[in-house]
Amino acid sequence: MCLLTQLVEVREEGATAETVTRRDDLFAEPDGIPAWVGVEWLAQAVAAWAGFRAAASGEAPAPGLLLGAKRYRARVPVFDFDQRIRITVTIDFVADNGVTQVSGALYAIEKHAIEKYDIGKHATAMPEDAEPLARGSLTLYRPAAMPTLNGA
């Protein structure tokens, strides 16, 4: 289940991605997309960052686990439909044991009716003074190996 529309930029210390809120979204409610879905958008942006970096190094993407979200606060209870949301994540630290701390924010880019999403037309720069719709920190874990039910 990928909720992101595109990966806009990958940096050494993080990434920028986007999504568009739609009425047929998996988590859509009558008034919009609940603000708590932003935690998943942040986590998926981190996964996209890690996958991109792994592929660039010729490696397979490593599995990772979302352990928790801290201080996630949204200014709105729901994200309106037909809104483009820019997701920014910054890797704060990666511990030797695989625990990673990430800070992130969600920004409204523009509100518009969307028939088809055209990636080329929508890659715009963020205003420097933009106030985030939501922000928070994630704690993630990338184990050396993922345990399985049958022990293999």
DSSP file (Angstrom, degrees, kcal/mol; ACC not computed):
  #  RESIDUE AA STRUCTURE BP1 BP2  ACC     N-H-->O    O-->H-N    N-H-->O    O-->H-N    TCO  KAPPA ALPHA  PHI   PSI    X-CA   Y-CA   Z-CA
    1    1 A M              0   0    0      0, 0.0     2,-0.6     0, 0.0     0, 0.0   0.000 360.0 360.0 360.0 106.3    0.0    0.0    0.0
    2    2 A C        +     0   0    0      1,-0.1    39,-0.1     2,-0.1     0, 0.0  -0.929 360.0 178.5-106.6 121.6    1.7    3.1   -1.2
    3    3 A L        +     0   0    0     -2,-0.6    17,-0.3    37,-0.1     2,-0.2   0.476  53.6  96.4 -99.0  -5.1    0.0    6.4   -0.3
    4    4 A L        -     0   0    0      1,-0.1    15,-0.3    15,-0.1     3,-0.1  -0.605  57.0-158.4 -87.8 147.6    2.6    8.7   -1.9
    5    5 A T  S    S-     0   0    0     13,-3.0     2,-0.3     1,-0.3    14,-0.2   0.844  71.6 -10.3 -88.9 -41.6    2.2   10.1   -5.4
    6    6 A Q  E     -A   18   0A   0     12,-1.7    12,-2.6   113,-0.0     2,-0.7  -0.996  54.0-123.2-158.2 153.9    5.8   10.9   -6.0
    7    7 A L  E     -A   17   0A   0     -2,-0.3    10,-0.3    10,-0.2     3,-0.1  -0.913  30.8-178.0 -95.6 115.2    9.3   11.1   -4.5
    8    8 A V  E     -     0   0A   0      8,-1.9     2,-0.3    -2,-0.7     9,-0.2   0.886  59.2  -0.5 -86.4 -42.5   10.3   14.7   -5.3
    9    9 A E  E     -A   16   0A   0      7,-2.0     7,-2.6     2,-0.0     2,-0.5  -0.997  52.0-156.8-153.6 142.2   13.9   14.9   -3.9
   10   10 A V  E     +A   15   0A   0     -2,-0.3     2,-0.3     5,-0.2     5,-0.2  -0.993  19.0 177.4-122.5 127.9   16.3   12.7   -2.1
   11   11 A R  E >   -A   14   0A   0      3,-3.5     3,-0.9    -2,-0.5    -2,-0.0  -0.766  45.0-103.8-119.2 167.1   19.1   14.2    0.0
   12   12 A E  T 3  S+     0   0    0     -2,-0.3    -1,-0.1     1,-0.2     3,-0.1   0.899 122.6  36.2 -55.1 -41.5   21.8   12.7    2.1
   13   13 A E  T 3  S-     0   0    0      1,-0.1    78,-3.5    77,-0.0     2,-0.3   0.321 129.9 -37.3-100.9   7.1   19.9   13.6    5.3
   14   14 A G  E <   -AB  11  90A   0     -3,-0.9    -3,-3.5    76,-0.3     2,-0.3  -0.996  56.2-105.2 166.3-163.5   16.3   13.1    4.1
   15   15 A A  E     -AB  10  89A   0     74,-1.7    74,-2.6    -2,-0.3     2,-0.4  -0.955   8.8-135.6-152.7 165.9   13.7   13.3    1.4
   16   16 A T  E     +AB   9  88A   0     -7,-2.6    -7,-2.0    -2,-0.3    -8,-1.9  -1.000  29.4 167.3-128.6 132.1   10.7   15.2    0.0
   17   17 A A  E     -AB   7  87A   0     70,-2.8    70,-3.2    -2,-0.4     2,-0.3  -0.822  17.9-143.4-134.0 172.8    7.6   13.4   -1.3
   18   18 A E  E     -AB   6  86A   0    -12,-2.6   -13,-3.0    -2,-0.3   -12,-1.7  -0.970  11.8-177.5-139.5 156.6    4.1   14.3   -2.3
   19   19 A T  E     - B   0  85A   0     66,-1.9    66,-3.1    -2,-0.3     2,-0.4  -0.955  19.0-137.8-142.8 161.9    0.6   12.9   -2.1
   20   20 A V  E     - B   0  84A   0     -2,-0.3     2,-0.4   -17,-0.3    64,-0.2  -0.992  21.8-127.3-123.9 128.4   -2.7   14.1   -3.3
   21   21 A T        -     0   0    0     62,-2.6    61,-2.9    -2,-0.4    62,-0.4  -0.619  35.6-178.6 -78.9 126.0   -5.8   13.7   -1.1
   22   22 A R    >   -     0   0    0     -2,-0.4     3,-1.5    59,-0.2     6,-0.1  -0.903  39.7-124.8-128.5 152.9   -8.6   12.0   -3.0
   23   23 A R  T 3  S+     0   0    0     -2,-0.3    -1,-0.1     1,-0.3     9,-0.1   0.743 113.6  52.5 -66.0 -24.1  -12.1   11.0   -2.3
   24   24 A D  T 3  S+     0   0    0      3,-0.0    -1,-0.3    -3,-0.0    -3,-0.0   0.248  81.6 132.3 -97.0  13.5  -11.3    7.4   -3.3
   25   25 A D  S X  S-     0   0    0     -3,-1.5     3,-1.5     1,-0.1   -22,-0.0  -0.286  70.7-114.8 -61.6 148.5   -8.3    7.2   -0.9
   26   26 A L  T 3  S+     0   0    0      1,-0.3    -1,-0.1   -23,-0.0    -3,-0.0   0.822 116.3  36.4 -53.1 -36.1   -8.1    4.1    1.3
   27   27 A F  T 3  S+     0   0    0      2,-0.0    -1,-0.3     7,-0.0    10,-0.1   0.255  86.0 139.5-105.1  11.3   -8.5    6.3    4.4
   28   28 A A    <   -     0   0    0     -3,-1.5     5,-0.2     5,-0.1    -5,-0.1  -0.277  27.6-174.2 -62.0 138.0  -11.0    8.8    3.1
   29   29 A E  B >   -F   32   0B   0      3,-2.5     3,-1.1     1,-0.0    -4,-0.1  -0.755  45.6 -89.3-119.7 171.5  -13.9    9.9    5.3
   30   30 A P  T 3  S+     0   0    0      0, 0.0     3,-0.1     0, 0.0    -2,-0.1   0.830 126.5  39.9 -54.3 -34.6  -16.8   12.1    4.3
   31   31 A D  T 3  S-     0   0    0      1,-0.3     2,-0.3    49,-0.1    50,-0.3   0.581 125.0 -79.1 -92.9 -10.4  -14.9   15.3    5.3
   32   32 A G  B <  S-F   29   0B   0     -3,-1.1    -3,-2.5    48,-0.2    -1,-0.3  -0.980  71.0 -30.3 147.2-160.8  -11.4   14.4    4.0
   33   33 A I  E     -G   79   0C   0     46,-2.5    46,-3.4    -2,-0.3    -5,-0.1  -0.856  68.6-112.2 -96.1 123.0   -8.4   12.4    5.0
   34   34 A P  E >   -G   78   0C   0      0, 0.0     3,-1.8     0, 0.0     4,-0.3  -0.219  21.7-123.2 -55.8 142.7   -8.0   12.2    8.8
   35   35 A A  T >  S+     0   0    0     42,-2.6     3,-1.8     1,-0.3     4,-0.3   0.780 106.3  70.1 -60.8 -28.0   -4.9   14.0   10.1
   36   36 A W  T >> S+     0   0    0     41,-0.3     3,-1.4     1,-0.3     4,-0.6   0.731  82.4  73.3 -64.5 -19.5   -3.5   10.9   11.7
   37   37 A V  H X> S+     0   0    0     -3,-1.8     4,-1.9     1,-0.3     3,-0.5   0.753  79.3  77.1 -64.0 -22.4   -2.8    9.5    8.2
   38   38 A G  H <> S+     0   0    0     -3,-1.8     4,-2.3    -4,-0.3    -1,-0.3   0.808  84.3  61.6 -57.7 -30.4    0.0   12.0    8.1
   39   39 A V  H <> S+     0   0    0     -3,-1.4     4,-2.3    -4,-0.3    -1,-0.2   0.920 105.2  47.1 -62.1 -42.5    2.1    9.7   10.3
   40   40 A E  H <X S+     0   0    0     -4,-0.6     4,-2.8    -3,-0.5    -2,-0.2   0.892 109.1  54.2 -66.4 -39.5    1.9    7.0    7.6
   41   41 A W  H  X S+     0   0    0     -4,-1.9     4,-1.9     2,-0.2    -2,-0.2   0.918 109.6  48.2 -59.4 -42.8    2.8    9.6    4.9
   42   42 A L  H  X S+     0   0    0     -4,-2.3     4,-1.9     2,-0.2    -2,-0.2   0.934 112.3  48.5 -62.3 -46.0    5.9   10.5    6.9
   43   43 A A  H  X S+     0   0    0     -4,-2.3     4,-2.2     1,-0.2    -2,-0.2   0.897 111.1  50.1 -62.7 -40.6    6.8    6.8    7.4
   44   44 A Q  H  X S+     0   0    0     -4,-2.8     4,-2.4     1,-0.2    -1,-0.2   0.840 106.7  55.2 -68.7 -31.6    6.4    6.1    3.7
   45   45 A A  H  X S+     0   0    0     -4,-1.9     4,-2.2    -5,-0.2    -1,-0.2   0.893 108.6  48.4 -66.1 -38.4    8.6    9.1    2.8
   46   46 A V  H  X S+     0   0    0     -4,-1.9     4,-2.7     2,-0.2    -2,-0.2   0.919 111.1  50.4 -65.4 -42.9   11.3    7.6    5.0
   47   47 A A  H  X S+     0   0    0     -4,-2.2     4,-2.7     1,-0.2    -2,-0.2   0.898 110.0  50.1 -62.2 -40.1   10.9    4.2    3.3
   48   48 A A  H  X S+     0   0    0     -4,-2.4     4,-2.6     2,-0.2    -1,-0.2   0.909 110.8  50.0 -63.3 -42.1   11.1    5.8   -0.1
   49   49 A W  H  X S+     0   0    0     -4,-2.2     4,-2.4     2,-0.2    -2,-0.2   0.942 113.7  44.6 -59.6 -49.4   14.3    7.6    0.9
   50   50 A A  H  X S+     0   0    0     -4,-2.7     4,-2.3     1,-0.2    -2,-0.2   0.894 114.3  49.2 -65.5 -40.6   15.8    4.3    2.2
   51   51 A G  H  X S+     0   0    0     -4,-2.7     4,-2.6    -5,-0.2    -1,-0.2   0.905 110.9  49.6 -65.5 -41.7   14.7    2.4   -0.9
   52   52 A F  H  X S+     0   0    0     -4,-2.6     4,-2.3     2,-0.2    -2,-0.2   0.933 112.7  47.0 -62.0 -46.3   16.1    5.0   -3.3
   53   53 A R  H  X S+     0   0    0     -4,-2.4     4,-1.1     2,-0.2    -2,-0.2   0.887 112.2  50.1 -64.8 -38.8   19.5    5.1   -1.5
   54   54 A A  H ><>S+     0   0    0     -4,-2.3     5,-2.9     1,-0.2     3,-0.6   0.942 111.6  47.8 -64.0 -46.6   19.7    1.3   -1.4
   55   55 A A  H ><5S+     0   0    0     -4,-2.6     3,-1.4     1,-0.2    -2,-0.2   0.886 108.2  55.1 -61.9 -38.9   18.9    1.1   -5.1
   56   56 A A  H 3<5S+     0   0    0     -4,-2.3    -1,-0.2     1,-0.3    -2,-0.2   0.775 109.9  47.7 -64.8 -25.5   21.5    3.7   -5.9
   57   57 A S  T <<5S-     0   0    0     -4,-1.1    -1,-0.3    -3,-0.6    -2,-0.2   0.397 119.6-110.7 -93.6   1.5   24.1    1.6   -4.0
   58   58 A G  T < 5S+     0   0    0     -3,-1.4     2,-0.2    -4,-0.3    -3,-0.2   0.668  78.2 125.8  78.0  16.7   23.0   -1.6   -5.9
   59   59 A E      < -     0   0    0     -5,-2.9    -1,-0.3    -6,-0.2    -2,-0.1  -0.651  65.4-107.7-104.7 162.1   21.5   -3.1   -2.8
   60   60 A A        -     0   0    0     -2,-0.2     2,-0.1    -3,-0.1    -1,-0.0  -0.633  47.7 -94.4 -81.5 146.5   18.0   -4.5   -2.1
   61   61 A P        -     0   0    0      0, 0.0   -10,-0.1     0, 0.0    -1,-0.1  -0.383  41.1-131.5 -60.7 137.0   15.8   -2.3    0.2
   62   62 A A        -     0   0    0    -12,-0.1    -8,-0.1     1,-0.1     2,-0.1  -0.674  21.4-109.9 -89.8 144.5   16.0   -3.4    3.8
   63   63 A P        -     0   0    0      0, 0.0     2,-0.3     0, 0.0    -1,-0.1  -0.383  38.7-173.8 -69.5 152.8   12.9   -3.9    5.8
   64   64 A G        -     0   0    0     78,-0.2     2,-0.4    -2,-0.1    78,-0.2  -0.972  14.9-140.1-145.7 159.3   12.1   -1.5    8.5
   65   65 A L  E     -C  141   0A   0     76,-2.7    76,-2.3    -2,-0.3     2,-0.7  -0.966  14.4-132.5-125.3 136.4    9.6   -1.1   11.3
   66   66 A L  E     +C  140   0A   0     -2,-0.4    74,-0.2    74,-0.2     3,-0.1  -0.797  24.7 179.7 -84.0 114.3    7.7    2.0   12.6
   67   67 A L  E     -     0   0A   0     72,-2.5     2,-0.3    -2,-0.7    73,-0.2   0.814  55.4 -44.1 -86.8 -32.7    8.1    1.9   16.4
   68   68 A G  E     -C  139   0A   0     71,-1.6    71,-2.7     2,-0.0     2,-0.4  -0.970  42.6-113.8 176.5 167.9    6.2    5.1   17.2
   69   69 A A  E     -C  138   0A   0     -2,-0.3     2,-0.4    69,-0.2    69,-0.2  -0.971  26.4-163.0-121.3 136.9    5.4    8.7   16.6
   70   70 A K  E     -C  137   0A   0     67,-3.2    67,-2.8    -2,-0.4     3,-0.1  -0.949  67.4  -3.8-121.9 142.5    6.3   11.5   19.0
   71   71 A R  E    S+     0   0A   0     -2,-0.4     2,-0.6     1,-0.2    -1,-0.1   0.784  76.0 169.3  53.1  33.0    4.9   15.0   19.2
   72   72 A Y  E     +     0   0A   0     64,-0.2     2,-0.4    65,-0.1    64,-0.3  -0.679   7.6 172.9 -76.3 119.5    2.8   14.5   16.0
   73   73 A R  E     -C  135   0A   0     62,-2.7    62,-2.0    -2,-0.6     2,-0.4  -0.996  16.7-164.4-132.8 132.6    0.6   17.6   15.9
   74   74 A A  E     -C  134   0A   0     -2,-0.4    60,-0.3    60,-0.2    59,-0.1  -0.928  18.2-148.5-116.0 141.7   -1.7   18.6   13.1
   75   75 A R  S    S+     0   0    0     58,-3.5    59,-0.1    -2,-0.4    -1,-0.1   0.626  88.5  44.6 -78.7 -13.9   -3.3   22.1   12.7
   76   76 A V  S    S-     0   0    0     57,-0.5     3,-0.1     1,-0.1   -41,-0.0  -0.948  73.8-138.0-130.1 148.9   -6.4   20.5   11.1
   77   77 A P  S    S+     0   0    0      0, 0.0   -42,-2.6     0, 0.0     2,-0.3   0.805  92.2  17.9 -76.2 -28.0   -8.4   17.5   12.0
   78   78 A V  E    S-G   34   0C   0    -44,-0.3     2,-0.6   -43,-0.1   -46,-0.0  -0.977  75.9-122.4-139.2 152.6   -8.7   16.4    8.3
   79   79 A F  E     -G   33   0C   0    -46,-3.4   -46,-2.5    -2,-0.3     4,-0.1  -0.858  40.3-116.7 -93.2 126.7   -6.8   17.2    5.1
   80   80 A D    >   -     0   0    0     -2,-0.6     3,-0.5   -48,-0.2   -59,-0.2  -0.169  32.4 -99.5 -60.4 153.6   -9.2   18.5    2.5
   81   81 A F  T 3  S+     0   0    0    -50,-0.3   -59,-0.2     1,-0.2    -1,-0.1  -0.335 102.8  28.7 -69.7 157.5   -9.8   16.6   -0.7
   82   82 A D  T 3  S+     0   0    0    -61,-2.9    30,-2.7     1,-0.2     2,-0.4   0.854  89.8 133.7  60.2  39.6   -8.0   17.6   -3.9
   83   83 A Q  E <   - D   0 111A   0     -3,-0.5   -62,-2.6   -62,-0.4     2,-0.5  -0.965  53.3-136.3-121.2 134.6   -5.1   19.0   -2.0
   84   84 A R  E     -BD  20 110A   0     26,-2.2    25,-3.0    -2,-0.4    26,-0.6  -0.798  21.9-161.2 -89.6 127.5   -1.5   18.3   -2.8
   85   85 A I  E     -BD  19 108A   0    -66,-3.1   -66,-1.9    -2,-0.5     2,-0.5  -0.939   7.1-150.2-114.1 126.7    0.6   17.7    0.4
   86   86 A R  E     -BD  18 107A   0     21,-3.1    21,-2.6    -2,-0.5     2,-0.5  -0.849  12.4-159.0 -95.2 128.8    4.3   18.0    0.4
   87   87 A I  E     -BD  17 106A   0    -70,-3.2   -70,-2.8    -2,-0.5     2,-0.4  -0.938   8.4-173.4-111.5 122.5    6.0   15.6    2.9
   88   88 A T  E     -BD  16 105A   0     17,-2.6    17,-2.1    -2,-0.5     2,-0.4  -0.960   2.1-176.6-117.2 135.8    9.5   16.4    4.1
   89   89 A V  E     -BD  15 104A   0    -74,-2.6   -74,-1.7    -2,-0.4     2,-0.4  -0.988   7.5-166.6-130.9 141.9   11.5   14.1    6.3
   90   90 A T  E     -BD  14 103A   0     13,-3.0    13,-2.5    -2,-0.4     2,-0.7  -0.996  22.7-130.7-127.9 127.9   15.0   14.6    7.9
   91   91 A I  E     - D   0 102A   0    -78,-3.5    11,-0.2    -2,-0.4     3,-0.1  -0.683  23.1-175.8 -78.4 113.4   17.0   11.8    9.4
   92   92 A D  E     -     0   0A   0      9,-2.4     2,-0.3    -2,-0.7    10,-0.2   0.913  62.6 -24.3 -78.8 -44.9   18.0   13.1   12.8
   93   93 A F  E     - D   0 101A   0      8,-1.5     8,-2.4     2,-0.0     2,-0.4  -0.975  45.2-147.3-163.2 156.0   20.2   10.1   13.8
   94   94 A V  E     - D   0 100A   0     -2,-0.3     6,-0.2     6,-0.2     2,-0.1  -0.985  25.1-146.8-126.0 117.6   20.8    6.4   13.1
   95   95 A A    >   -     0   0    0      4,-3.3     3,-1.9    -2,-0.4    -2,-0.0  -0.377  27.1-108.6 -80.0 161.8   22.0    4.4   16.1
   96   96 A D  T 3  S+     0   0    0      1,-0.3    -1,-0.1     2,-0.1    -2,-0.0   0.776 118.2  58.8 -60.0 -27.7   24.4    1.5   15.8
   97   97 A N  T 3  S-     0   0    0      2,-0.1    -1,-0.3     1,-0.0    47,-0.1   0.395 123.4-100.7 -86.5   4.6   21.5   -0.9   16.7
   98   98 A G  S <  S+     0   0    0     -3,-1.9    44,-1.6     1,-0.3     2,-0.3   0.360  76.5 139.0  95.7  -5.3   19.4    0.3   13.8
   99   99 A V  E     - E   0 141A   0     42,-0.2    -4,-3.3    -5,-0.1     2,-0.4  -0.592  33.1-167.4 -74.5 132.6   17.1    2.6   15.7
  100  100 A T  E     -DE  94 140A   0     40,-2.9    40,-2.9    -2,-0.3     2,-0.5  -0.973  14.2-153.2-127.1 135.5   16.5    5.8   13.6
  101  101 A Q  E     -DE  93 139A   0     -8,-2.4    -9,-2.4    -2,-0.4    -8,-1.5  -0.930  19.1-178.4-108.7 130.6   15.0    9.1   14.7
  102  102 A V  E     -DE  91 138A   0     36,-2.6    36,-2.9    -2,-0.5     2,-0.4  -0.978  15.0-156.8-130.2 138.5   13.3   11.2   11.9
  103  103 A S  E     +DE  90 137A   0    -13,-2.5   -13,-3.0    -2,-0.4     2,-0.3  -0.916  24.0 169.9-111.7 146.3   11.6   14.5   12.0
  104  104 A G  E     -DE  89 136A   0     32,-2.7    32,-2.0    -2,-0.4     2,-0.3  -0.963  19.2-160.8-151.6 166.3    9.0   15.5    9.4
  105  105 A A  E     -DE  88 135A   0    -17,-2.1   -17,-2.6    -2,-0.3     2,-0.4  -0.987  12.9-139.8-149.3 154.6    6.4   17.9    8.3
  106  106 A L  E     -DE  87 134A   0     28,-2.7    27,-2.9    -2,-0.3    28,-1.2  -0.964  20.6-172.2-118.1 133.7    3.4   18.1    6.0
  107  107 A Y  E     -D   86   0A   0    -21,-2.6   -21,-3.1    -2,-0.4     2,-0.5  -0.963  25.0-125.4-127.2 142.2    2.7   21.2    3.9
  108  108 A A  E     -D   85   0A   0     23,-0.4   -23,-0.2    -2,-0.4     3,-0.1  -0.765  24.4-176.9 -82.2 125.2   -0.2   22.2    1.7
  109  109 A I  E     -     0   0A   0    -25,-3.0     2,-0.3    -2,-0.5    -1,-0.2   0.916  61.5 -35.6 -87.8 -53.0    1.1   23.0   -1.8
  110  110 A E  E     -D   84   0A   0    -26,-0.6   -26,-2.2     2,-0.1     2,-0.5  -0.964  50.7-124.1-165.3 155.1   -2.1   24.0   -3.5
  111  111 A K  E     +D   83   0A   0     -2,-0.3     2,-0.3   -28,-0.2   -28,-0.2  -0.934  47.2 142.0-108.2 127.0   -5.8   23.1   -3.5
  112  112 A H        -     0   0    0    -30,-2.7     2,-0.3    -2,-0.5    -2,-0.1  -0.992  54.6 -96.3-159.0 156.0   -7.2   22.2   -6.8
  113  113 A A        -     0   0    0     -2,-0.3     2,-0.5   -30,-0.0   -31,-0.0  -0.634  42.6-155.5 -75.8 135.6   -9.5   19.8   -8.5
  114  114 A I        +     0   0    0     -2,-0.3     3,-0.1     1,-0.2   -32,-0.1  -0.959  30.5 164.3-123.4 122.7   -7.6   16.9   -9.9
  115  115 A E  S    S-     0   0    0     -2,-0.5     2,-0.4     1,-0.5    -1,-0.2   0.854  83.3  -0.1 -92.9 -57.6   -8.7   14.7  -12.8
  116  116 A K  S    S-     0   0    0      2,-0.0     2,-0.7     0, 0.0    -1,-0.5  -0.995  76.3-123.8-133.0 139.8   -5.3   13.1  -13.5
  117  117 A Y        -     0   0    0     -2,-0.4     2,-0.7    -3,-0.1    -3,-0.0  -0.747  22.1-165.2 -87.8 119.3   -2.1   13.7  -11.6
  118  118 A D    >>  -     0   0    0     -2,-0.7     3,-0.8     1,-0.2     4,-0.8  -0.907   6.2-159.3-107.0 108.0    0.6   14.9  -14.0
  119  119 A I  H >> S+     0   0    0     -2,-0.7     3,-1.1     1,-0.2     4,-0.5   0.884  87.4  56.4 -55.7 -44.5    4.0   14.6  -12.1
  120  120 A G  H 34 S+     0   0    0      1,-0.3     3,-0.4     2,-0.2    -1,-0.2   0.809 106.6  49.0 -61.2 -32.1    5.8   17.0  -14.4
  121  121 A K  H <4 S+     0   0    0     -3,-0.8    -1,-0.3     1,-0.2    -2,-0.2   0.652 109.9  51.0 -81.9 -15.1    3.3   19.9  -13.9
  122  122 A H  H <<  +     0   0    0     -3,-1.1     2,-1.5    -4,-0.8    -1,-0.2   0.387  68.5 110.1-112.4   4.8    3.3   19.7  -10.1
  123  123 A A     <  +     0   0    0     -4,-0.5     2,-0.3    -3,-0.4    -1,-0.1  -0.651  47.6 158.2 -83.0  92.4    6.9   19.8   -8.9
  124  124 A T        -     0   0    0     -2,-1.5     2,-0.2     1,-0.0    -2,-0.0  -0.767  42.6-103.8-115.1 159.9    7.0   23.2   -7.3
  125  125 A A        -     0   0    0     -2,-0.3    -1,-0.0     1,-0.1     3,-0.0  -0.526  35.0-114.7 -81.1 148.5    9.2   24.8   -4.7
  126  126 A M        -     0   0    0     -2,-0.2     2,-0.1     1,-0.1    -1,-0.1  -0.638  30.7-112.4 -79.5 136.1    8.0   25.2   -1.1
  127  127 A P    >   -     0   0    0      0, 0.0     3,-1.6     0, 0.0    -1,-0.1  -0.490  24.4-128.6 -63.1 139.9    7.7   28.8    0.1
  128  128 A E  T 3  S+     0   0    0      1,-0.3    -2,-0.0    -2,-0.1     0, 0.0   0.785 106.5  47.8 -64.3 -27.1   10.3   29.4    2.7
  129  129 A D  T 3  S+     0   0    0      2,-0.1    -1,-0.3     0, 0.0     2,-0.1   0.218  79.9 139.8 -99.0  15.1    7.8   30.8    5.2
  130  130 A A    <   -     0   0    0     -3,-1.6    -4,-0.0     1,-0.1   -23,-0.0  -0.362  48.1-137.7 -63.9 133.6    5.2   28.0    4.7
  131  131 A E        -     0   0    0     -2,-0.1   -23,-0.4   -23,-0.1    -1,-0.1  -0.810  25.2-118.2 -90.9 127.0    3.6   26.9    8.0
  132  132 A P        -     0   0    0      0, 0.0   -25,-0.3     0, 0.0     3,-0.1  -0.321   4.7-144.2 -67.8 147.5    3.2   23.1    8.2
  133  133 A L  S    S-     0   0    0    -27,-2.9   -58,-3.5     1,-0.3   -57,-0.5   0.811  87.0  -4.2 -71.9 -32.3   -0.2   21.5    8.4
  134  134 A A  E     -CE  74 106A   0    -28,-1.2   -28,-2.7   -60,-0.3     2,-0.3  -0.984  65.4-178.6-156.3 157.3    1.4   18.9   10.7
  135  135 A R  E     +CE  73 105A   0    -62,-2.0   -62,-2.7    -2,-0.3     2,-0.3  -0.984  15.4 133.7-155.9 158.8    4.8   17.9   12.1
  136  136 A G  E     - E   0 104A   0    -32,-2.0   -32,-2.7    -2,-0.3     2,-0.4  -0.983  42.6 -93.0 177.0-177.6    6.2   15.3   14.3
  137  137 A S  E     -CE  70 103A   0    -67,-2.8   -67,-3.2    -2,-0.3     2,-0.4  -0.929  26.2-155.9-122.0 144.8    9.0   12.8   14.9
  138  138 A L  E     -CE  69 102A   0    -36,-2.9   -36,-2.6    -2,-0.4     2,-0.5  -0.920   6.3-151.0-117.7 145.8    9.1    9.1   14.1
  139  139 A T  E     +CE  68 101A   0    -71,-2.7   -72,-2.5    -2,-0.4   -71,-1.6  -0.983  25.4 178.2-113.1 124.6   11.2    6.3   15.7
  140  140 A L  E     -CE  66 100A   0    -40,-2.9   -40,-2.9    -2,-0.5     2,-0.4  -0.809  17.2-150.1-123.9 162.7   12.0    3.5   13.3
  141  141 A Y  E     -CE  65  99A   0    -76,-2.3   -76,-2.7    -2,-0.3   -42,-0.2  -0.992   6.3-169.4-138.5 128.5   14.0    0.3   13.5
  142  142 A R        -     0   0    0    -44,-1.6   -78,-0.2    -2,-0.4    -2,-0.0  -0.899  20.8-155.5-116.0 100.2   15.9   -1.5   10.8
  143  143 A P        -     0   0    0      0, 0.0     3,-0.1     0, 0.0   -45,-0.1  -0.306  25.1-120.5 -73.2 158.8   16.9   -4.9   12.1
  144  144 A A  S    S+     0   0    0      1,-0.3     2,-0.3   -47,-0.1   -46,-0.0   0.857 100.5   4.8 -64.5 -34.3   19.8   -6.8   10.7
  145  145 A A  S    S-     0   0    0    -83,-0.0    -1,-0.3     0, 0.0   -83,-0.0  -0.988  78.1-121.8-149.4 144.7   17.4   -9.6    9.8
  146  146 A M        -     0   0    0     -2,-0.3     2,-0.1    -3,-0.1    -4,-0.0  -0.758  28.6-128.7 -88.7 127.9   13.6   -9.9   10.0
  147  147 A P        -     0   0    0      0, 0.0     2,-0.3     0, 0.0     5,-0.0  -0.397  23.9-152.3 -69.6 153.1   12.3  -12.8   12.1
  148  148 A T    >   -     0   0    0      1,-0.1     3,-0.9    -2,-0.1     0, 0.0  -0.827  24.7-112.9-122.9 164.7    9.7  -15.0   10.5
  149  149 A L  T 3  S+     0   0    0     -2,-0.3    -1,-0.1     1,-0.2     0, 0.0   0.856 117.3  44.7 -65.9 -36.3    6.9  -17.1   11.9
  150  150 A N  T 3  S-     0   0    0     -3,-0.0    -1,-0.2     1,-0.0     0, 0.0   0.381 113.0-115.9 -92.3   5.3    8.5  -20.4   10.9
  151  151 A G    <         0   0    0     -3,-0.9    -2,-0.1     1,-0.1    -1,-0.0   0.511 360.0 360.0  78.2   4.8   12.0  -19.4   12.1
  152  152 A A              0   0    0     -5,-0.0    -1,-0.1     0, 0.0    -3,-0.1   0.479 360.0 360.0 -79.7 360.0   13.5  -19.5    8.7
